[in-house]
C-alpha cells in the first residue's frame, strides 16, 4: 500500500518533461561518477536533480496562480 503511493508520487513529480530530462541526465552523471569515484561529479548530479525539482515546483505554483 505504501509502495503504491510512493510510486504514484514519483510519477506525478516527473510529469514535467524538463524535470524528467534533468533527472535522466543526473542519473547518467551519477552512475559515471560512482564508477570513477568522483565526488565533484556526484555533487553535480545531485545539483542537477535539485534544479529539476525546483523547476517542477515553480511550474506547479504558476499553474495554481493562474486559476
C-alpha positions as CSV (number, residue, x, y, z in Angstrom):
1,X,0.0,0.0,0.0
2,X,2.7,2.5,1.0
3,X,4.8,1.5,-2.1
4,X,1.9,2.3,-4.4
5,X,1.6,5.8,-3.0
6,X,5.3,6.3,-3.3
7,X,5.3,5.2,-7.0
8,X,2.3,7.4,-7.6
9,X,4.0,10.4,-6.1
10,X,7.2,9.7,-8.1
11,X,5.3,9.5,-11.4
12,X,3.4,12.7,-10.5
13,X,6.7,14.6,-9.8
14,X,8.3,13.6,-13.1
15,X,5.4,14.5,-15.5
16,X,7.2,17.7,-16.4
17,X,9.4,16.8,-19.4
18,X,12.2,19.3,-18.3
19,X,12.3,17.7,-14.8
20,X,12.3,14.2,-16.3
21,X,15.1,15.1,-18.7
22,X,17.2,16.7,-16.0
23,X,16.8,13.6,-13.8
24,X,17.8,11.4,-16.6
25,X,21.0,13.4,-17.2
26,X,21.7,13.5,-13.4
27,X,21.2,9.7,-13.3
28,X,23.7,9.1,-16.1
29,X,26.2,11.5,-14.5
30,X,25.7,9.9,-11.1
31,X,26.4,6.4,-12.5
32,X,29.6,7.6,-14.2
33,X,30.7,9.5,-11.0
34,X,30.1,6.4,-8.9
35,X,32.1,4.3,-11.4
36,X,35.1,6.6,-11.3
37,X,34.7,7.7,-7.6
38,X,34.4,11.4,-8.4
39,X,33.0,13.5,-5.6
40,X,32.7,16.6,-7.7
41,X,30.5,14.7,-10.3
42,X,28.3,13.2,-7.6
43,X,27.6,16.7,-6.3
44,X,27.0,18.0,-9.8
45,X,24.5,15.2,-10.4
46,X,22.7,16.0,-7.2
47,X,22.5,19.7,-8.0
48,X,21.1,18.9,-11.5
49,X,18.4,16.8,-9.9
50,X,17.6,19.6,-7.4
51,X,17.3,22.1,-10.3
52,X,14.8,19.7,-11.9
53,X,12.7,19.6,-8.7
54,X,12.8,23.4,-8.4
55,X,11.6,23.7,-12.0
56,X,8.7,21.3,-11.2
57,X,7.8,23.3,-8.1
58,X,7.8,26.6,-9.9
59,X,5.7,25.3,-12.7
60,X,3.2,23.8,-10.2
61,X,3.0,27.2,-8.3
62,X,2.5,29.0,-11.6
63,X,-0.5,26.8,-12.6
64,X,-2.1,27.4,-9.2
65,X,-1.8,31.2,-9.5
66,X,-3.5,31.2,-13.0
67,X,-6.7,29.6,-11.7
